[in-house]
């Protein structure tokens, strides 16, 4: 996919809030990103505050009036939270229902009962993929690590051989597949179709998880064959439950929003008539809010009630599911504010000009920008949101499929080489009892394989679609 011309709509957009030339604007962008990186990595400032201050710094360095910078930031923050906030909240509730009801345990136990020997790493990537669909990455790790440790201990498997596939499945879902915050924010920023992005995201995610998971784990186990750490086997989350939901009902509930969102995307392809009744129906049930809301309502019965939850406990589960996402919503919202500041300052047009002069394919440019921000900040979500803001003008005239691929290219770049400035790096290191060097040779390298493989598959799909 090559760089498209700027659309008339984009050309007629509001004038930039600053009259700075390309050189000053480019330096302002570097300064703004440097402020964010410094605050996050050196001063350990929360990403929400770092993005807010970085947006103001960018505007100041570009010579924009402060009132206009503030207006751009707040506009972007509001529109982003309005676009993805409800989806993130519903995804969090569904994930909490899955964890607290024992549904996640049921999926794990059922698959592990049918797997063994050489099939175990493949079973782990499958478990991580299913469970990782509605769960945030950190929650998925906390939920799966006890399973990984128990399987490795009881079956005599290498911890790396079992753990890398699980981490790969979670990471791929986190970076490429909605309703995770990063992909949702990029979809909103680029005005991409969620159903098409979801379908292509799964298409890219499956081979990526296989290559970075079971295949890579065979070699990683030779470089870091670590024993199961003593004292790291916590109790299973659902041991206090009298019963657990069934396997089929649990999987059906998790996949329900995926099926509903994909149904509309498929109908749009097959039925080329927006006024048709079928398209109107699937447009409603396939809308992300309706699809996730339906899964939450169904999950209250298939997961909560099936586990014997009372109305009071269901209410507590919803409350506790929503509480941890406050920080995520603020980060995503501030990222949207940073994106809007970039756009209103004219950075998008500057990148458009540069990409035309250099003849860089749009997908590769988006991937490289996301990689650079990921390496600097350590946050996949910040990298996704910031990169989406920078390349948003490039998506003006793209087709539905190409817009979705642009989202995936950014998501792939945002996963590149997790290292010491990423909280996930330390989470994996401590849970697995590895040294920094072993974590780099396993986790960091696995993340790089995920990023490069997914990026390559996205480029391949762009040639085929």
Residue pairs with C-beta under 8 A, 6 or more apart in sequence:
1 361
1 362
1 363
1 398
1 402
1 405
1 462
2 359
2 361
2 362
3 352
3 355
3 356
3 359
3 360
3 361
3 362
3 394
4 362
4 394
4 396
4 397
4 398
5 397
6 349
6 352
6 393
6 396
6 397
7 396
7 397
9 396
10 393
10 396
14 344
16 344
16 345
16 346
16 349
17 59
17 64
17 65
17 68
17 69
17 72
17 344
17 345
17 346
18 25
18 59
18 62
18 63
18 64
18 345
18 346
19 63
20 28
20 62
20 63
20 64
20 345
20 346
22 350
22 353
24 61
24 62
24 63
25 62
25 345
25 346
25 347
25 350
26 350
27 61
28 58
28 59
28 61
28 62
28 63
28 345
29 58
29 342
29 347
31 57
31 58
31 61
32 54
32 55
32 57
32 58
32 61
32 338
33 54
33 373
33 376
33 386
35 50
35 53
35 54
35 57
35 58
36 50
36 51
36 53
36 54
36 338
36 377
36 382
37 376
37 377
39 45
39 49
39 50
39 53
39 54
40 47
40 50
40 377
40 378
40 379
40 382
40 421
41 376
41 377
41 378
41 421
45 53
46 327
46 331
47 331
47 334
47 377
47 379
47 381
47 382
48 327
48 330
48 331
48 333
48 334
51 331
51 334
51 335
51 337
51 338
51 382
52 73
52 334
52 337
54 338
55 69
55 72
55 73
55 334
55 337
55 338
55 341
56 66
56 69
56 70
56 73
58 69
58 338
58 341
58 342
58 345
59 66
59 68
59 69
59 72
59 341
59 345
60 66
60 69
62 345
64 345
68 344
69 341
72 337
72 340
72 341
72 343
72 344
72 345
73 337
73 338
73 340
73 341
74 337
75 337
75 340
76 336
76 337
76 338
76 339
76 340
76 341
76 343
76 389
77 333
77 334
77 336
77 337
77 340
78 333
79 188
79 336
79 340
80 185
80 188
80 189
80 332
80 333
80 335
80 336
80 337
80 339
80 385
81 329
81 332
81 333
81 336
83 184
83 188
83 336
84 181
84 184
84 185
84 187
84 188
84 332
85 329
85 332
85 333
86 289
87 178
87 179
87 184
87 288
87 289
87 292
88 179
88 181
88 184
88 325
88 328
88 329
88 332
89 322
89 325
89 329
90 179
90 289
90 292
90 293
90 295
90 296
91 134
91 136
91 179
91 180
91 292
92 136
92 321
92 322
92 324
92 325
93 296
93 317
93 318
93 321
93 322
94 134
94 253
94 254
94 257
94 292
94 295
94 296
94 299
95 134
95 135
95 136
95 139
95 321
96 317
96 318
96 320
96 321
97 103
97 296
97 299
97 300
97 303
97 304
97 317
97 321
98 104
98 131
98 134
98 135
98 250
98 253
98 254
98 299
98 303
99 135
99 139
99 143
99 237
100 237
100 238
100 307
100 317
100 320
101 238
101 241
101 244
101 245
101 303
101 304
101 306
101 307
101 309
102 237
102 238
102 241
102 244
102 245
102 307
103 244
103 245
103 250
103 253
103 254
103 303
103 307
104 131
104 143
104 237
104 238
104 250
105 236
105 237
105 238
105 244
106 244
106 245
106 246
106 247
106 250
107 127
107 130
107 131
107 247
107 250
107 251
108 127
108 131
108 144
108 147
110 247
111 123
111 126
111 127
112 120
112 123
112 127
112 147
112 151
114 123
115 122
115 123
116 155
120 151
120 155
120 157
120 161
120 162
121 161
121 162
121 164
121 165
121 213
121 214
121 217
121 218
122 165
122 214
124 148
124 151
124 162
124 163
124 165
124 166
124 169
124 213
124 214
125 165
125 166
125 168
125 169
125 209
125 210
125 213
125 214
126 169
127 144
127 147
127 166
127 169
128 140
128 144
128 165
128 166
128 167
128 168
128 169
128 170
128 173
128 209
128 213
129 169
129 172
129 173
129 205
129 206
129 209
130 251
130 254
131 140
131 143
131 144
131 170
131 254
132 140
132 169
132 170
132 172
132 173
132 174
133 173
133 177
133 254
133 255
133 258
134 179
134 254
134 257
134 295
135 143
136 174
136 180
136 181
136 325
136 328
137 170
137 171
137 173
137 174
137 180
137 380
137 424
138 423
138 424
138 427
139 324
140 170
140 173
140 174
141 167
141 170
141 424
141 427
141 428
141 431
143 237
144 166
144 170
145 163
145 232
145 431
146 233
146 234
146 235
146 236
147 166
148 159
148 162
148 163
148 166
149 159
149 228
149 229
149 232
149 233
149 431
150 233
151 157
151 162
152 158
152 159
152 161
152 162
152 163
152 228
153 228
153 233
158 221
158 225
159 225
159 226
159 227
159 228
159 432
160 217
160 220
160 221
160 224
160 225
160 226
160 432
160 442
161 217
161 218
161 220
161 221
162 217
163 217
163 432
164 212
164 213
164 216
164 217
164 220
164 221
164 442
164 443
164 446
165 209
165 213
165 214
165 217
166 213
167 213
167 428
167 443
167 446
168 208
168 209
168 212
168 213
168 216
168 217
168 446
168 450
169 209
169 213
171 212
171 415
171 446
171 447
171 450
172 205
172 208
172 209
172 212
172 450
172 454
173 180
173 205
174 180
174 182
174 380
174 415
175 182
175 183
175 380
175 384
175 411
175 412
175 414
175 415
175 450
175 451
175 454
176 183
176 201
176 204
176 205
176 208
176 408
176 411
176 412
176 454
177 183
177 198
177 201
177 202
177 205
178 184
178 187
178 194
178 197
178 198
178 201
178 288
179 257
179 288
179 292
181 328
181 331
181 332
181 381
182 380
182 381
182 383
182 384
182 385
182 411
182 414
183 197
183 201
183 384
183 407
183 408
183 411
184 194
184 332
185 332
185 335
185 336
185 381
185 384
185 385
185 388
186 192
186 384
186 385
186 387
186 388
186 407
186 410
186 411
187 193
187 194
187 197
187 407
188 336
189 336
189 339
189 385
189 388
189 389
189 392
190 388
190 391
190 392
190 395
190 403
190 406
190 407
191 395
191 403
192 395
192 400
192 403
192 404
192 406
192 407
193 265
193 400
193 403
193 404
194 261
194 288
195 261
195 262
195 263
195 264
195 265
195 266
195 268
195 286
196 265
196 400
196 401
196 404
197 403
197 404
197 407
197 408
198 258
198 261
198 262
198 265
199 262
199 265
199 266
200 401
200 404
200 405
200 408
200 461
201 404
201 407
201 408
201 411
202 258
203 461
204 408
204 412
204 454
204 457
204 458
204 461
205 454
207 453
207 457
208 450
208 453
208 454
208 457
209 450
211 449
211 453
212 446
212 449
212 450
212 453
213 446
216 445
216 446
216 449
220 441
220 442
220 445
220 446
223 438
223 441
223 442
224 434
224 438
224 441
224 442
226 432
226 433
226 434
226 438
227 433
228 433
229 431
229 432
229 433
232 431
232 433
238 244
238 307
241 307
241 308
242 307
242 308
243 306
243 307
243 308
244 306
244 307
245 302
245 303
245 306
245 307
246 306
249 302
249 303
249 306
250 302
250 303
252 302
253 295
253 298
253 299
253 302
253 303
254 295
256 291
256 294
256 295
256 298
257 288
257 291
257 292
257 294
257 295
260 285
260 286
260 290
260 291
260 294
260 295
261 286
261 288
261 291
262 286
263 282
263 285
263 286
264 279
264 282
264 283
264 285
264 286
264 287
265 286
267 278
267 279
267 282
267 286
268 279
268 282
271 278
271 279
273 279
284 290
285 291
285 294
300 314
304 313
304 314
304 317
305 314
309 317
328 381
331 379
331 381
331 382
332 381
332 385
335 381
335 382
335 384
335 385
335 386
335 389
336 385
336 389
338 385
338 386
338 389
339 385
339 386
339 388
339 389
339 390
339 392
340 389
342 348
342 386
342 389
342 390
343 389
343 392
343 393
347 390
348 389
348 390
348 391
348 392
348 393
348 394
349 393
351 365
351 390
351 391
351 393
351 394
352 393
352 394
355 362
355 365
355 394
361 459
362 391
362 394
362 395
362 398
362 402
362 406
363 405
363 406
363 409
363 455
363 458
363 459
363 462
364 409
364 459
365 391
365 394
366 387
366 391
366 394
366 406
366 409
366 410
366 413
367 409
367 410
367 412
367 413
367 455
367 458
368 413
369 386
369 387
369 390
369 391
369 410
369 413
370 383
370 384
370 387
370 409
370 410
370 411
370 412
370 413
370 414
370 416
371 383
371 413
371 414
371 416
371 451
373 382
373 383
373 386
373 387
373 414
374 380
374 383
374 413
374 414
374 415
374 416
374 417
375 416
375 417
375 419
376 421
377 383
377 421
378 418
378 419
378 420
378 421
378 422
378 423
378 425
379 422
380 414
380 415
381 414
383 410
383 413
383 414
384 410
384 411
384 414
387 410
387 413
387 414
388 407
388 410
391 406
391 410
394 406
395 402
395 403
395 406
398 406
401 465
402 462
402 465
405 458
405 461
405 462
405 465
408 454
408 458
409 455
409 458
409 459
411 454
412 450
412 451
412 452
412 454
412 455
412 458
413 451
413 455
414 451
415 447
415 450
415 451
415 454
416 447
416 448
416 451
416 452
417 444
417 445
417 447
417 448
417 451
418 424
418 425
418 443
418 444
418 447
419 425
419 440
419 444
420 426
420 436
424 443
425 439
425 443
425 444
428 434
428 439
428 443
429 435
429 436
429 439
429 443
432 439
432 442
434 442
